[in-house]
Amino acid sequence: MEIAWLLYILVFFGNGEPKLDIQKYSTLQECESESIRVRKELAQVYDLTDAQIYCCLLYTSPSPRDS
């Protein structure tokens, strides 16, 4: 079983078009560190009121409930 943390970055630009990026990390700490870095980088250029950035845990099959 593989366990990975996915960083979802969803930003809506001025024209209303969303931009979604998903990055994979092996630990929550790596994911959260990148989340902080991305927020800071986006804040320098864009209004973050329309940004959603979060980490999500992903299990690949078989999941713990499959055993």
Residue pairs with C-beta under 8 A, 6 or more apart in sequence:
1 59
1 60
1 61
1 62
1 63
1 64
2 59
2 60
3 57
3 58
3 59
3 60
4 24
4 25
4 26
4 57
4 58
4 60
5 24
5 25
5 26
5 27
5 28
5 30
5 31
5 55
5 56
5 57
5 58
6 22
6 23
6 24
6 25
6 31
6 55
6 56
6 57
6 58
7 22
7 23
7 24
7 25
7 31
7 34
7 35
7 38
7 53
7 54
7 55
8 20
8 21
8 22
8 52
8 53
8 54
8 55
8 56
9 19
9 20
9 21
9 22
9 23
9 38
9 51
9 52
9 53
10 18
10 19
10 20
10 51
10 52
10 53
11 18
11 19
11 42
11 46
11 50
11 51
11 52
12 18
12 19
12 50
12 51
13 19
13 46
23 34
24 58
25 31
25 34
25 55
28 55
28 57
31 55
32 55
35 53
35 54
35 55
38 53
39 48
39 51
39 53
42 48
42 51
42 53
